[in-house]
Amino acid sequence: MSIQLNPKAKAHARQLIANGHVDRDSLWSIDAEEENALLGDDDWAQYGLWFLGLDELENSDTKAHYRYPVGKAGKVYRAALIAIRQRAGQQDAAGIFDAAGELIGLIDADPGAAETDDAAPAGMAGQIKSDAMAIDTRRLAMSASPWALMPECLAAVTHPFAGQVARPIAARPVVSRGNQASSGAIAVLSLTGVITQHPDWMGDTSLDGFMADFMTAMNDPAVGALLISIDSPGGSVYGVQEVSGMMRTMREQKPVVAFANSLAASAAYWIGCSASSFYCTPGGEVGSIGVWQAHMDISGMLTNAGIQTTVISAGKYKTEGNPYQPLDEAAQAFMQSRVDDYYTAFVDAVASARGVKTDVVKNGMGQGRVLGASDALKQNMIDGVMTLPQVLQGMARQLAPASRPLGKTSVSNRSRLSIL
């Protein structure tokens, strides 16, 4: 891994947080002008204090050496740390992932919590408070649900602090301007971040919103084809099978092209496979075909905190797999059966989409790993390796021979479509 933690930037961020220089609410973005402003008078040391990662493959005297900006205008941005944590999880940058999580924790802790790395809660009350912060029953339930997601990314969703800033992002369709009078436009939809079925499940993209926009573009007579631009490690299995089936049906009406830009993993790959064709950017990755879930036994931690939990229930299996006691063999076997069911559905969908037998999917195509674009092409996981402009140009050429009226589009639908 070439990107490593920048300890000076972490220490600088901790100091800013300790001094109250924090933006807790604003959405994160940084443009070239703002980035240049961080540099000041060619002071590379000062510039580096704002970036949580160091890229060892780049020259240390260039901006490209630094990755993951944590803030701007003298403040650490909480939204920036969330974005860093998600991206670091995707790129397996464990040190940066952990550091971003620690800084988020300091922002959300009581004033003064950032004073020292070695600070420890005082007494049993402090211990109970510390443990309680790590216990969120909703996220425990989420982590115990089946996921078609890269495992290293789940903590970005289920971490105790993650839900406090998660804002579901609708897949806003963008209509690419072409010769619309004769060929129709290309609607570009984004499928990014962690995928969940509904917008209140603490993901980045909800399938509800994505499919609403998908159908808007599909029903728009001015749109001749759809391009789904994917950059996602996957997400919850819930709703993915239904979305996959709907897309496979609707692609008979208009071409639907999926594009990994740059990551289409697990549930995102499942959805991408449902398109008419599937491409990947040269530096991208696809795959992670598999399903998993986790059981978290917190009984020992609660005992250490002096907390005893008594579970009261009705129904033989109602509390099976609860986090307050170790997982027994029967419960584990049932959980495994549910994972196997979703995995079978995933494999069947991929096999059908790629025109191969299920054994080819199970025994190849990464077997749960993500593959680079060239390797994925060799294993028939995608249809080609191209850049986004190349894909758009190819789609435009395919639409060009068609001659069809522009038609009329309702104001309510067109209001969500911006013309490039």
C-alpha positions as CSV (number, residue, x, y, z in Angstrom):
1,M,0.0,0.0,0.0
2,S,1.6,3.3,-1.1
3,I,-0.6,5.7,0.9
4,Q,0.4,5.8,4.5
5,L,-0.8,7.9,7.5
6,N,0.7,11.3,7.9
7,P,1.2,11.5,11.6
8,K,2.0,15.3,11.6
9,A,-1.4,16.0,9.9
10,K,-3.1,13.8,12.5
11,A,-1.5,15.7,15.4
12,H,-2.3,19.0,13.7
13,A,-6.0,17.9,13.4
14,R,-6.1,16.8,17.0
15,Q,-4.8,20.2,18.1
16,L,-7.4,22.1,16.0
17,I,-10.1,19.9,17.5
18,A,-8.8,20.6,21.0
19,N,-8.9,24.3,20.3
20,G,-12.5,24.1,19.0
21,H,-11.6,24.8,15.3
22,V,-14.1,22.4,13.9
23,D,-16.8,22.6,11.3
24,R,-19.4,19.9,12.4
25,D,-22.2,20.6,10.0
26,S,-21.1,21.8,6.5
27,L,-20.9,19.4,3.6
28,W,-17.3,18.8,2.4
29,S,-15.8,20.0,-0.8
30,I,-12.5,21.5,-1.8
31,D,-11.6,23.1,-5.2
32,A,-8.3,23.9,-6.7
33,E,-8.3,27.5,-5.4
34,E,-9.0,26.4,-1.9
35,E,-6.4,23.7,-2.1
36,N,-3.8,26.2,-3.3
37,A,-4.7,28.5,-0.4
38,L,-3.6,25.9,2.0
39,L,-0.1,26.0,0.6
40,G,0.5,29.7,1.5
41,D,3.9,30.9,0.4
42,D,5.2,27.6,-0.9
43,D,5.4,26.3,2.6
44,W,5.2,22.5,2.0
45,A,5.5,21.6,5.6
46,Q,2.4,23.7,6.4
47,Y,0.6,22.4,3.4
48,G,1.2,18.8,4.5
49,L,-0.4,19.4,7.8
50,W,-3.8,19.4,6.1
51,F,-3.6,16.0,4.4
52,L,-4.0,12.8,6.4
53,G,-2.2,10.6,3.9
54,L,1.3,10.4,2.3
55,D,1.7,8.7,-1.1
56,E,5.1,7.1,-1.1
57,L,5.1,6.6,-4.8
58,E,5.0,10.4,-5.4
59,N,7.8,12.9,-5.1
60,S,7.7,14.4,-1.6
61,D,8.1,17.9,-3.1
62,T,4.8,17.8,-5.0
63,K,1.2,18.3,-4.1
64,A,0.5,14.8,-5.4
65,H,2.5,13.4,-2.5
66,Y,-0.4,14.3,-0.2
67,R,-3.9,12.7,0.0
68,Y,-7.1,13.1,2.0
69,P,-7.5,16.8,3.0
70,V,-9.1,17.1,6.5
71,G,-10.3,20.7,6.3
72,K,-9.9,24.2,5.2
73,A,-10.1,27.8,6.4
74,G,-8.4,26.9,9.6
75,K,-10.9,24.2,10.6
76,V,-11.2,20.5,10.5
77,Y,-14.3,19.4,8.7
78,R,-16.3,16.5,10.1
79,A,-17.7,15.7,6.7
80,A,-14.2,15.5,5.3
81,L,-13.2,12.9,7.9
82,I,-16.3,10.8,7.0
83,A,-15.3,11.0,3.3
84,I,-11.7,10.1,4.2
85,R,-12.8,7.1,6.2
86,Q,-15.0,5.7,3.5
87,R,-12.3,6.2,0.8
88,A,-9.6,4.7,3.1
89,G,-11.8,1.7,3.7
90,Q,-12.2,1.2,-0.1
91,Q,-8.4,1.4,-0.6
92,D,-7.5,-0.7,2.4
93,A,-5.6,2.2,4.1
94,A,-6.1,0.9,7.6
95,G,-4.0,3.5,9.4
96,I,-5.9,6.4,7.8
97,F,-9.2,4.7,8.3
98,D,-8.5,4.3,12.0
99,A,-7.1,7.8,12.3
100,A,-10.1,9.4,10.7
101,G,-12.4,7.4,13.0
102,E,-10.4,8.6,16.0
103,L,-10.6,12.2,15.0
104,I,-14.4,11.9,14.5
105,G,-14.6,10.5,18.0
106,L,-12.7,13.4,19.3
107,I,-15.0,15.9,17.6
108,D,-18.0,14.2,19.1
109,A,-16.6,13.7,22.6
110,D,-16.8,16.2,25.4
111,P,-14.5,19.2,25.3
112,G,-11.0,18.3,26.4
113,A,-11.2,14.8,25.2
114,A,-8.5,15.5,22.6
115,E,-5.9,16.6,25.0
116,T,-3.7,13.5,25.0
117,D,-3.5,10.2,23.1
118,D,-3.1,8.3,26.4
119,A,-6.1,9.9,28.2
120,A,-8.3,7.3,29.8
121,P,-11.8,7.6,31.4
122,A,-11.6,8.0,35.1
123,G,-13.3,5.4,37.2
124,M,-16.1,3.0,36.5
125,A,-18.5,5.7,35.4
126,G,-16.1,6.8,32.7
127,Q,-15.6,3.2,31.6
128,I,-19.4,2.7,31.3
129,K,-19.7,5.9,29.3
130,S,-16.9,4.9,27.0
131,D,-18.4,1.4,26.4
132,A,-21.9,2.9,25.9
133,M,-20.6,5.1,23.2
134,A,-19.5,2.0,21.3
135,I,-22.9,0.3,21.7
136,D,-25.6,1.3,19.2
137,T,-28.2,-1.4,18.9
138,R,-29.3,-0.2,15.5
139,R,-25.8,-0.5,14.1
140,L,-25.4,-3.9,15.8
141,A,-28.5,-5.0,14.0
142,M,-27.1,-3.6,10.7
143,S,-23.8,-5.4,11.1
144,A,-25.7,-8.6,11.8
145,S,-27.7,-8.3,8.5
146,P,-26.4,-9.9,5.3
147,W,-24.2,-7.6,3.3
148,A,-23.0,-7.6,-0.3
149,L,-20.3,-5.2,0.7
150,M,-16.5,-5.1,0.9
151,P,-16.0,-6.1,4.6
152,E,-13.5,-3.4,5.3
153,C,-16.1,-0.8,4.5
154,L,-18.8,-1.9,6.9
155,A,-17.3,0.0,9.8
156,A,-17.8,3.3,7.9
157,V,-21.6,2.6,8.1
158,T,-21.9,0.8,11.5
159,H,-19.3,2.9,13.5
160,P,-21.1,4.6,16.4
161,F,-20.4,8.0,14.9
162,A,-21.2,7.3,11.3
163,G,-25.0,7.8,11.4
164,Q,-24.6,11.3,12.8
165,V,-23.5,12.7,9.5
166,A,-24.8,10.2,7.0
167,R,-26.9,11.9,4.4
168,P,-28.5,9.7,1.7
169,I,-27.7,10.9,-1.7
170,A,-30.2,10.6,-4.5
171,A,-28.9,9.5,-7.9
172,R,-29.4,12.7,-9.8
173,P,-29.8,12.0,-13.5
174,V,-27.8,14.2,-15.8
175,V,-28.7,14.3,-19.5
176,S,-25.8,14.6,-21.8
177,R,-26.5,16.9,-24.7
178,G,-26.2,15.2,-28.1
179,N,-28.2,15.4,-31.3
180,Q,-31.4,15.0,-29.3
181,A,-33.7,15.7,-32.2
182,S,-32.5,12.6,-34.0
183,S,-30.8,10.3,-31.6
184,G,-32.0,11.0,-28.1
185,A,-29.9,12.1,-25.1
186,I,-27.9,9.9,-22.7
187,A,-29.0,10.0,-19.1
188,V,-26.1,9.6,-16.7
189,L,-27.0,8.2,-13.2
190,S,-24.6,7.9,-10.3
191,L,-24.4,4.9,-8.0
192,T,-21.9,5.9,-5.4
193,G,-20.8,5.0,-1.8
194,V,-22.5,2.4,0.4
195,I,-25.8,1.2,-1.0
196,T,-28.9,0.7,1.2
197,Q,-32.5,0.1,0.2
198,H,-34.1,3.0,2.0
199,P,-32.8,6.5,2.6
200,D,-32.9,6.2,6.4
201,W,-30.5,3.2,6.6
202,M,-27.4,5.3,6.9
203,G,-25.9,4.6,3.5
204,D,-24.8,7.0,0.8
205,T,-27.1,5.9,-2.0
206,S,-30.6,4.6,-1.4
207,L,-32.0,2.2,-4.0
208,D,-35.4,3.9,-3.6
209,G,-33.9,7.2,-4.9
210,F,-31.8,5.5,-7.5
211,M,-34.7,3.6,-9.0
212,A,-37.0,6.6,-8.9
213,D,-34.4,8.5,-11.0
214,F,-33.8,5.4,-13.2
215,M,-37.5,5.2,-14.1
216,T,-37.6,9.0,-14.6
217,A,-34.9,8.7,-17.3
218,M,-36.4,5.5,-18.7
219,N,-39.8,7.1,-19.2
220,D,-38.4,10.3,-20.6
221,P,-38.9,10.2,-24.4
222,A,-36.0,12.6,-24.9
223,V,-33.6,10.0,-23.4
224,G,-32.3,7.3,-25.8
225,A,-30.0,5.4,-23.4
226,L,-28.9,5.3,-19.8
227,L,-25.4,5.3,-18.3
228,I,-24.9,4.2,-14.7
229,S,-21.6,5.6,-13.3
230,I,-20.6,3.4,-10.4
231,D,-18.1,4.1,-7.6
232,S,-19.3,1.9,-4.7
233,P,-18.0,-0.9,-2.4
234,G,-21.5,-2.4,-2.4
235,G,-23.9,-2.4,0.5
236,S,-26.9,-4.1,2.0
237,V,-28.4,-7.1,0.1
238,Y,-31.9,-5.8,0.7
239,G,-33.5,-4.5,-2.5
240,V,-30.6,-5.4,-4.7
241,Q,-32.2,-8.5,-6.2
242,E,-35.4,-6.6,-7.0
243,V,-33.5,-3.7,-8.6
244,S,-31.4,-6.2,-10.6
245,G,-34.6,-7.8,-12.0
246,M,-36.2,-4.5,-12.8
247,M,-33.2,-3.3,-14.7
248,R,-33.0,-6.5,-16.7
249,T,-36.6,-6.0,-17.7
250,M,-36.3,-2.3,-18.5
251,R,-33.1,-2.6,-20.5
252,E,-35.3,-4.1,-23.3
253,Q,-36.8,-0.7,-23.8
254,K,-33.6,1.3,-23.9
255,P,-29.9,0.5,-23.7
256,V,-28.5,0.6,-20.2
257,V,-24.7,0.8,-19.9
258,A,-22.9,0.3,-16.5
259,F,-19.5,1.9,-16.0
260,A,-17.2,1.2,-13.0
261,N,-15.7,4.6,-12.3
262,S,-13.7,3.4,-10.4
263,L,-15.1,0.7,-8.1
264,A,-18.0,-1.6,-8.7
265,A,-17.9,-4.1,-5.8
266,S,-20.3,-6.6,-4.4
267,A,-23.9,-5.2,-4.5
268,A,-22.7,-2.5,-6.9
269,Y,-21.3,-5.2,-9.2
270,W,-24.6,-7.2,-8.9
271,I,-26.5,-4.1,-10.1
272,G,-23.9,-3.3,-12.8
273,C,-24.3,-6.8,-14.2
274,S,-27.9,-6.1,-14.8
275,A,-27.2,-3.5,-17.5
276,S,-27.1,-4.2,-21.2
277,S,-23.3,-3.9,-21.1
278,F,-20.7,-3.3,-18.4
279,Y,-17.4,-1.4,-18.8
280,C,-14.6,-0.4,-16.4
281,T,-12.2,2.5,-16.3
282,P,-8.5,1.3,-16.8
283,G,-7.6,2.0,-13.2
284,G,-10.8,0.6,-11.8
285,E,-11.8,-2.6,-10.0
286,V,-14.9,-4.8,-10.1
287,G,-16.1,-8.0,-8.4
288,S,-16.2,-8.9,-4.7
289,I,-18.9,-11.5,-5.5
290,G,-20.1,-12.7,-2.2
291,V,-22.3,-12.1,0.8
292,W,-21.4,-12.0,4.5
293,Q,-22.7,-11.0,7.9
294,A,-21.2,-10.7,11.3
295,H,-22.3,-11.5,14.9
296,M,-21.0,-9.2,17.6
297,D,-20.9,-10.6,21.1
298,I,-20.7,-7.7,23.5
299,S,-21.5,-9.6,26.6
300,G,-17.9,-9.6,27.9
301,M,-17.7,-5.8,27.4
302,L,-20.9,-5.2,29.3
303,T,-19.8,-7.5,32.1
304,N,-16.6,-5.5,32.4
305,A,-18.6,-2.3,32.6
306,G,-20.8,-3.8,35.4
307,I,-23.9,-4.1,33.1
308,Q,-25.9,-7.3,33.1
309,T,-28.5,-7.8,30.3
310,T,-31.6,-10.0,30.7
311,V,-33.3,-10.9,27.4
312,I,-37.0,-11.5,27.8
313,S,-38.8,-12.9,24.7
314,A,-41.6,-15.0,23.2
315,G,-41.1,-17.3,20.2
316,K,-38.5,-20.1,20.1
317,Y,-36.0,-18.3,17.9
318,K,-37.0,-14.7,18.5
319,T,-33.7,-13.7,20.2
320,E,-31.5,-16.0,18.2
321,G,-28.3,-14.2,17.4
322,N,-28.7,-11.4,19.9
323,P,-25.5,-9.6,20.8
324,Y,-25.8,-10.1,24.5
325,Q,-24.6,-13.7,24.5
326,P,-22.2,-15.9,22.5
327,L,-23.6,-17.3,19.2
328,D,-24.6,-20.9,19.5
329,E,-24.2,-23.5,16.7
330,A,-27.8,-23.6,15.7
331,A,-28.0,-19.8,15.3
332,Q,-24.8,-19.7,13.4
333,A,-26.1,-22.5,11.1
334,F,-29.2,-20.5,10.4
335,M,-27.3,-17.3,9.7
336,Q,-25.1,-19.2,7.3
337,S,-28.2,-20.5,5.5
338,R,-29.4,-17.0,4.9
339,V,-26.0,-15.9,3.7
340,D,-26.0,-18.9,1.3
341,D,-29.4,-18.0,0.0
342,Y,-28.4,-14.5,-0.9
343,Y,-25.1,-15.7,-2.3
344,T,-26.9,-18.1,-4.6
345,A,-29.1,-15.3,-5.8
346,F,-26.0,-13.2,-6.4
347,V,-24.2,-15.9,-8.3
348,D,-27.3,-16.8,-10.4
349,A,-27.7,-13.1,-11.4
350,V,-24.1,-12.8,-12.4
351,A,-24.1,-16.1,-14.3
352,S,-27.2,-15.1,-16.2
353,A,-25.9,-11.7,-17.0
354,R,-22.5,-12.9,-18.2
355,G,-23.8,-15.9,-20.0
356,V,-21.9,-18.5,-18.0
357,K,-22.6,-21.4,-15.7
358,T,-22.8,-20.8,-12.0
359,D,-19.7,-22.9,-11.4
360,V,-17.7,-20.4,-13.4
361,V,-18.8,-17.6,-11.1
362,K,-18.2,-19.6,-7.9
363,N,-14.8,-20.9,-8.9
364,G,-13.5,-17.9,-10.8
365,M,-14.2,-14.2,-11.1
366,G,-12.2,-13.4,-8.0
367,Q,-14.1,-15.7,-5.6
368,G,-15.0,-12.8,-3.4
369,R,-12.0,-10.6,-4.3
370,V,-12.1,-7.5,-6.5
371,L,-10.1,-7.7,-9.7
372,G,-8.4,-5.0,-11.7
373,A,-10.0,-4.0,-15.0
374,S,-7.7,-6.1,-17.3
375,D,-8.1,-9.2,-15.1
376,A,-11.8,-8.7,-14.9
377,L,-12.0,-8.5,-18.7
378,K,-10.1,-11.8,-19.0
379,Q,-12.6,-13.5,-16.7
380,N,-15.6,-12.1,-18.6
381,M,-16.7,-10.0,-15.7
382,I,-17.0,-6.9,-17.9
383,D,-17.4,-6.1,-21.6
384,G,-14.5,-3.7,-22.0
385,V,-12.0,-1.4,-20.5
386,M,-12.6,2.3,-21.4
387,T,-12.6,5.8,-20.1
388,L,-15.8,7.6,-19.4
389,P,-15.5,9.8,-22.5
390,Q,-14.9,6.7,-24.6
391,V,-18.0,5.0,-23.3
392,L,-20.1,8.1,-23.9
393,Q,-18.8,8.4,-27.4
394,G,-19.6,4.8,-28.1
395,M,-23.1,5.2,-26.8
396,A,-23.6,8.3,-28.9
397,R,-22.5,6.5,-32.1
398,Q,-24.9,3.7,-31.4
399,L,-27.8,6.1,-30.9
400,A,-26.9,8.3,-33.9
401,P,-28.4,6.1,-36.7
402,A,-31.8,6.1,-34.9
403,S,-34.3,8.7,-36.0
404,R,-37.1,9.3,-33.6
405,P,-39.1,12.3,-32.5
406,L,-37.9,14.2,-29.5
407,G,-41.4,13.9,-27.9
408,K,-42.5,15.9,-24.9
409,T,-41.4,15.5,-21.3
410,S,-43.3,16.6,-18.2
411,V,-42.0,19.6,-16.3
412,S,-41.9,17.6,-13.1
413,N,-39.6,15.0,-14.6
414,R,-37.4,17.4,-16.6
415,S,-36.9,19.6,-13.5
416,R,-34.6,16.8,-12.1
417,L,-32.6,16.5,-15.3
418,S,-29.8,19.0,-15.9
419,I,-28.5,19.5,-19.4
420,L,-24.7,19.4,-19.7
